[in-house]
Amino acid sequence: MLTNAKRLYRLAEFTVGRRPKGWFFTKTARFDDKSEWRGPYSSMASVTLMIARELKKEIGKRDTPFCLE
């Protein structure tokens, strides 16, 4: 495979909401998909870190075919 080739990934969009119990997030629903809200998180920093972790997992899954190790 081309390990040094340029690779671009379009990543999922997320929706974040503030409720009385804290911050919640979900992948933005499209075409009548059912959204699965995750939370509560205590701060905006916490919820954005969780979104970053989700994006990292997604990149890892997509990049696996290019890893030869």
C-alpha positions as CSV (number, residue, x, y, z in Angstrom):
1,M,0.0,0.0,0.0
2,L,1.0,3.7,-0.3
3,T,2.0,4.5,3.3
4,N,3.4,7.9,2.4
5,A,0.5,8.9,0.1
6,K,-1.6,11.9,1.0
7,R,-4.9,10.9,2.6
8,L,-7.9,13.1,3.4
9,Y,-10.8,12.1,5.6
10,R,-14.2,13.8,5.8
11,L,-15.3,13.5,9.4
12,A,-18.7,13.3,11.0
13,E,-20.5,16.4,12.2
14,F,-21.6,16.6,15.8
15,T,-24.4,18.4,17.6
16,V,-23.8,19.6,21.2
17,G,-26.5,20.6,23.6
18,R,-26.6,22.1,27.1
19,R,-29.2,20.7,29.5
20,P,-29.8,21.2,33.2
21,K,-27.7,18.1,34.0
22,G,-24.8,19.1,31.8
23,W,-23.4,19.0,28.3
24,F,-24.5,16.3,25.8
25,F,-23.5,15.4,22.2
26,T,-24.5,13.3,19.3
27,K,-23.6,12.8,15.7
28,T,-25.7,15.1,13.6
29,A,-28.7,13.1,12.4
30,R,-29.5,13.0,8.7
31,F,-32.3,11.4,6.7
32,D,-34.4,10.6,9.8
33,D,-31.5,8.8,11.6
34,K,-32.1,8.3,15.3
35,S,-29.6,10.4,17.3
36,E,-28.0,8.8,20.3
37,W,-27.1,11.5,22.9
38,R,-24.1,10.9,25.1
39,G,-23.5,12.7,28.4
40,P,-23.8,14.4,30.7
41,Y,-20.4,16.1,30.8
42,S,-19.5,18.7,33.3
43,S,-18.0,21.3,31.0
44,M,-17.6,22.4,27.4
45,A,-14.0,21.3,27.5
46,S,-15.1,17.8,28.6
47,V,-17.6,17.4,25.8
48,T,-15.2,18.6,23.2
49,L,-12.5,16.2,24.3
50,M,-15.0,13.3,24.0
51,I,-15.8,14.5,20.4
52,A,-12.1,14.6,19.7
53,R,-11.8,11.0,20.9
54,E,-14.6,9.9,18.7
55,L,-13.0,11.6,15.7
56,K,-9.7,9.9,16.5
57,K,-11.4,6.5,16.5
58,E,-13.0,7.2,13.1
59,I,-9.7,8.2,11.6
60,G,-8.0,5.1,13.0
61,K,-10.7,2.9,11.4
62,R,-10.3,4.5,8.0
63,D,-6.5,4.6,8.1
64,T,-6.1,0.9,9.1
65,P,-5.9,-0.4,5.5
66,F,-2.9,1.8,4.9
67,C,-0.9,0.5,7.9
68,L,1.5,-2.3,6.9
69,E,2.7,-3.2,10.4
